[in-house]
């Protein structure tokens, strides 16, 4: 497993030190004293969580809420990537990674008082499978799920039609968090609004005013937290009040003026204001697929591997992070972020090399035209990138890449679309380049996006060496056995420039001196069980 410097378990009263970029405050040190129970944490999120059901949603804003409401079968150590006990005390996997047996802890209950037992787990996983495409993340994790068998009240076996080594990590996510049987008597849309959203988590849903605020409250009597958490028993906070504040300037101003205790999605331009002055910044790169230009290899000039490789050499990742982003953001060193288990460092292949790009294009017969853009047989060297503005800086990043690529004679056209339109374009394949990132703390995310048998975002033919490598890492839950396939897949994607990695998305959360222990779980979503206010 990949080891990074992330620490999930923090000593009492320590400054929050998360990720490779460190926190910058001394004020949450010894003077904060031991954690205290009670109080409300007022926290801003940057977008309205259109749906609150963690089994359905995919946005950070919604998952930052949903993680607090549900427990998962397992948890993932954010420092080592290892899978640890939570609702399940132990588990076994068969040799082909098609069958997973979980032994549940006793005593856990849902907020309606019903037990978290084997029949409830079966109902929940069947319920996620029944959501189909409505389950934005879970449907991928359960693509090969065929059903569950209750072996006894505390033992359940989940079966898959194909090797699914990734399922063990998936079982730690909020997307596969367990809901009570009663939840499935409500419609998916009702659960989205919090109606029937009954979990066993440390907090329960209280109220939701669309585009304004969302309140969750401590679950009384909670006593079955993850083995990775800092304390056992109930959460410290009485309530968490999520304010929905789309304007970054308003989030910043409200935190500076004391109206907020913390805010997510601190913009690069605002970060300096929270470095010191009694504030703490907690940062962690999102694991999974970094922000990248994925090439559709069936389209125009991108069918030519040398052109794709030249584009890869023409992107100056360091300049992107230094001028548009901040020191909290790392240039991509693989198609996977450095916080992903089994990440491999390919920084040498991803170095800025405009001379190398020019040499590839010269050798390929592309000649600079009067406006600097190269041509060959009357065809201009260029492609369009389709993107949605989910991350505020995407447009500025792409405009800088556009300038960088002009220097090697490539014309990148930028096309902004809504999230819904982008999804439609992606599914139809009507794009040259697609700009996106996907968060997941498991290398199987590459199979999900690039395998000809799955997402196939590069539109590759079936049976490439990439498919073989992706199948190999999916075949066994043993990390050492998965490693060669995962490393080879990263190498092939970068070498053939099926995708051009650019930078690692980073979560930046700023807290006032009143808020402590606001931290991240392995997929860089908020974990607020150990958070407290002075």
N, C-alpha and C positions, 0 to 999 in steps of 0.2 A: 504494500500500500504506500501511496505517496504521503510523506510526512511534511506538514508545513508548521509554521509557528503559531497556529491558531490554538488558543486554549479555551475549552468550553467550561471546565470546572475552575472557578476563580476562588482564590482564598478570600475569606471574609474581609470586606472592607478594602479590598485591593482596587486599584484603578482598573477600569475595564480595558484590558489589553487584548485586542482581537486582531487577527489577520496579520499579514506581512507588513501592512502600514500600521503603525502603533497609535494608540490613543495618546492624547497630548495634554492631559490634565493632571495636576497634582491634587486638586481640590477634593477629589473623591477618595483620597487616601485615608490615612489613619484617623483624621479628624471626623470622618463620616460616622465612625462608631459601628457597632454591630447592626445588621439589618433589623428593621422594625416592621411589625405587621400594621396594616391599616392604611387608609388614605387612598387617593385616586391619582393615577398617572394620566395626565392629559398629553396626548401624543398626536401630532399631525401626520396624515397620509396625503399623498399628492393626487389621488384620483378616487372617484366614488367606486366602492366595491359593488359592481352591478349585481353580484350574487355573493351570498355569504357562505354557501355550502362548500366546504373544502373539497368534497368529492367531485364537484363540478368545475370549480374556477381555475384560472391559470395566472391571474395578475398578482403582482407582489402585494398590492394594497389589500386584496381580498385574502391572500394566503397569510399575511401578517396578522389578520384577525382570526382566520380559521384554525391556525396552528394552536391557538389558546383554548379552543372549544372541544377539540377531539384528542384522544390518545391514539397511538398506533401500536401495532403488535410489537414492534421493535423500535430502537432509536439508533442513530448513527453518530459515532464519535467524530466531531468536526476536525479533530487534530489528526486522527489516524485513518478515518474512513471505516473503521470497524463497526460491525453491527452488534448492538448490545440489548439486553432485556428491557422490556417495558411492560405492556400487557401480557406478553408471553415471557415466561421464566426461562424457557429453553425451546429448542426446535431441532428437527432433523431434516436433511435433504437427501433424496435418493441419488443414486450414482449418475443419472442422466439429467438431473436438475429439472425434472418434470413433476415432482411431488414434494410438498413441504408440509411437515407435521409440526404444529405449534402446541405447546403445553402452557395453558393460561394460568396466571396467578389467581389466587382466590381473593374474594372480598371486593373486587372492583364493581362499581355499579354505574349505570347511566343516571343522568339527572332526573329521570322520571322514577328512579328507584329500582328499575329492573336490572338483573345481573348481566355483567359482561361475561357471557359463557359461550361455549362452542356453537350452540344454535344461533346466538346473536351474531357471532363473527361470520358464520355461513350466510345469514340473511343480509349482512352488510356487504360482503363481497359480491354476492349475487345481485344486490341492489346497484352496486357500482357498475357491474358488467351490463346490467339492463339499461343503464343511462346511455350506452353507446357513445356516439360522438359528443353528447352533452357533457361527458366527463373528459375535459380537455387534456388532462395529463393521465388520469387513471386508466382511460381506455387503452392507451399505449402499453402501460405496465401490465394490463390484464388481457392483452391481445390474444394470447394463447390459453387463457383460463377456461377450463371446461366445467368447473364446479367444485364444491366442497363436500366433505363427508364428516359428520359428527361421530367421533369414535367413542367419546364419553363426554359428560358435561363440561370437562375442562380440556378436552383434546380435540383438535380439528385438523383435517388434512385437506390442503388445497392442491388441486390437480391441473396440469397444463398439457396441451397437445404437442408442445415443442419445447426443447431445452430453454429454460427461462432463468438462468443464473441471476439475472438482474432483479428478479422478484424479491430476493432477500433485502436488497437496498430499498426497493419500492415499498416494502412493508413498513419502512420507517418514516415514510412521507405522510404529510397531512392529506394528500390526495387519496390515500388508502386508509385514512383515519376511520375509526369504527363509529358508526351511528347506531342508535337503539332500533330494535325492530319497529317500534311505533313510528319512527321517522318515515318509513316506507309506506305508511298509510296516508301520507300527504303527497302531493304532486311534487316533482322536481322544482317547479316554479315557486311553490309555497315554501319549500325548504330554502330556496335562494333568499327569500325575504326574512328568514329566521323562524318561520312557522313550522314547527315540527323538527327543528334543527336540534336534535337531542343527542348530545355526546356524553362521554364519560370524563371529559377534560377538566383541568383545574379552574376553568371559567365557564360561565353559562351566558347565553344570549339574553340581553335585557331589552334594548330598544334600538331602532334604526330609523333615522330621518334622512331620506335620500338626499345626497349632495350636501349634507350638513354635518350630522354626527352619528356615531354608533357607540353604544355603551355595552360593555360586558361586565359581569360581576363574579366575584369569587364563588366557587362551588364549596359550600360548607361540607366539612367532613371528608374532603378529598384526601386520599392516603395511598395512592398507587402510582406515584410519579415515576418518571424514567430513572433508571439506575445511573444515568449520567448527570442528573441534576445535583445542585449544590446543597439542597436541603430536602427533607421529606415532610409529609403532611400537607397542609393547605398552602396555597400561594400566599405571598406577603400582602399583595395589593387587595383592597376591598373592591375596587373598580378600575377599569381602564376605559377612558373616554377618548375615542378616536375622532379627531376633528378632520373633516374632509376639506382640504385647502389646496386647490389646484395651482394657485399662483405662488411660485417659489419665493418671490419677494415678500409676500404676506406671511408665509411660513417662517422665513428668516426674522422678519420684524417682530412677529408674535413671540418667538423664542427669546429674542434679545430683550423684549419688554416684560417678560415674565408671565405672559398669558398662556404659554405652553411650557411643559416640563421637558419635552423632547420632540424632535421632528425627524421623519425619514426623508430620503431623497434630497439631501442637501446638495445644491448645485455647485459645480467646481468653482464658480465665481464667488460663492458665498462661504466657502470652507474656511478661509483665513479668519473670519470673524469669530469662529468657534474653537480656535486653537489657542487655548489658554483663556484668560479673562473669566475663570470660574466655570467654563464649559468643558465638556468632554466630547471628543469625536470617536465613534466606534466605526471601524471599517472592515469589510470583508469582501474579497472578490467572489462573484457568483461562480460556483463550479458549473461544469457543462460546456456547451459549445459557445465559444467567444463570439463577439460581434464580428461578422465576416461577410464577404461578398461570395455567395455560393453561385457558381457558374452552371447554367443549363448548357451542357456540352452538345446539345443538338441545335443550338441557335447561332446563326451567323458566324462571326469571326471566333466565337468562343468554342467552336468545334475543333479549332486548331490548338493543340496542347502548348505549342511554343508561344502563342499569343497569351494564353492564360498564365504561363510561367513568367512572361515578361511583365504582365500586370502585377503579379506577386512581387517581382523585384523592384517595380516602380513605386510601390507604396512605402512611405517612410513612417513606420509605426511610432517611432520615438517622437517625431515632430507632431504627430496626432495627439499623443498623450501630453506632451509638453505645452502645446499652444492652445488646444481646444479643451483639454480635460484638466487634470491636476496630478500632482505626485501620488495621489491615492489610486490612480488608474495605471495598470501595467500594460505595456505593449504585449500583444499576443506572442507567445513563444511556441504555440502549437495550435491546432484547431480546438483543443481542450484547454480550459483555464487551469492554472497551476494548482488550484484548490481541489481539482478532480482526482479521485483515486485512480492510479495507474496512468496519470498524465506523464508524457515524455517530452523533454526539453528539445525543441527543434529550432532554437533561436538562430543557429548558424544558417539554416536554410531560409530563414525569414528575415535575413539582414537586408537593409536598403542597398540596392545595387543597380543604379540607373545605367551604368556602363554595361553591365551584364544584360539588362533589358534591351538596350540598343543593339547589342551584338546578336541577341536572339532574333530580333525583328529584322535586322539587316540580312542575316543569314536566311531568313524566311521570305525575303523578297518584298518587305514593306519599306517603301521609300518616303521620306519626309516630303509633304506637299507644301505649297506656298504659305498656308496658315499654320504650318508646324505639325499638323495631323498627318500621319502616314497613310499612304494609299497603296493598293496593289490591284492591277487590272481594273482600275476604275472604282474599286470598292474602298470606302473610307474605313480606317481602323477605329472602331468604336462600338459601344454597347450601352444599353440602358440599365440602370439599377432601380428596382422597385423597393420602396420602403414605407413604413408607417412611423409616425413620430412618438412611439411609446416611450422612447428615451429622449429627453429634451435636446441633447446635444447631437443627435444623429444627423440632422441636416448640416450643421457646421462641420462635423467630421467628414461627411461625404463631399462637401464643397472643397475642403482642403485636399482630399484624395483626388478630386477632379483636377485641381491645379497640379498636384504631383504627377498625375498620369499624362497631363498635357506635355510635360517636359520630356516624356519618352515617346510622344507622338500618338497617344491614345486618347480618344474623345469619350469621356464618361458622361452620359446624360443622366440627370437625377429626376426621379418621378415619385412625388409624395402622394400617398393614398391613405384612406382611413384604414383602421385595423381590419374592419370587415372586408373591405375591398382587397387588401393585401392577402388576406387568407384565401379569398376566392381566386385571385391571380396565382397564388402559390399552388392551390389544388388543381387549377387548370393547366399549369405548366407554361403559361403565356408570359414568360419573363426571360431576360438574358441573365442578369445578376439579381439575386435576392439578398437583401440586407436584413439580418436578424441575429438574435442570440437565443439560446435555450438553456434554461437552468436545470441541472440535474447532477447530483453528486455520485455519478456512476458512468463509466465509459460506454455503457450500452446505449447512451444517448446518441452515439455515432451510428449505431445500427438503425436506430429509430429514424434518423434523418437521412442517412446515405445509402442504406442497403437497397438493392434493386427489389427486394422482397418487402420493403417497408416504405418509408417516406420518399426515398429516391429523389431527393431535391436536385441532384445534378443530372438526372435523367440518363443514368448509365445503363448499358446493356446488362442482362443477367449474367451471372457466372464470372465476374471479374475477380482478380486476386483480392480486391477489397472486400467483396462478399464473403470470401473464404475466411479472411482474417476476422471479420465481424461475427461470423457464425462461430468461429473458434472461441472468441472471448465470451460468447453467450452460452457455451456448452457446459461450463462448470462453475460452481460457486467458489472454488478455491482460487484465492487471489494470485498465487504464484503461477498456477496453470493458465489463468486468464491473461496474464501480463504480456506474453509474446504477441498474442492476437491483437490486444488493445494497442500495443506500441506500433505494430506493423500497420494497423488501420490508420493511425495518426500520420505515420510516415507516408503512406500511399496518397492520402488526401492532400497533404502538403506538396509532395513531389510532383504529382500530376496536376496540381492546382485546380482540383475539383472545387475547392473553396479557398478563398484568400483571407486568412485570419488577420484581424486588425488590432483589437484591444479587448481586455478583460473588463466586463461590466463590474463595477464595485458598488456595494451598498454603503452609503455614508449616512450615519445617524448621529445627530448632535443632541446632547443632553445638557440640561442646566445643572447647577450644583445641588439641586433638590432631588434629582433622579439618579438612581444607582442600579447597576446590574442589568441595564438594557442590552441584551446580547443576541447573538445569532446561533441558529442551529446549523447542521451540516450543509443545508442547501441555501444558506445565507438569508433565511427568513427569520423574523423576530421570534425569540423565545423569551416570554415575559414571566414565567413562573418564579424565577429568582429575583425579578426586579422589585425595587422598593423605593419609597419616597421618604425624605427626612422631614 
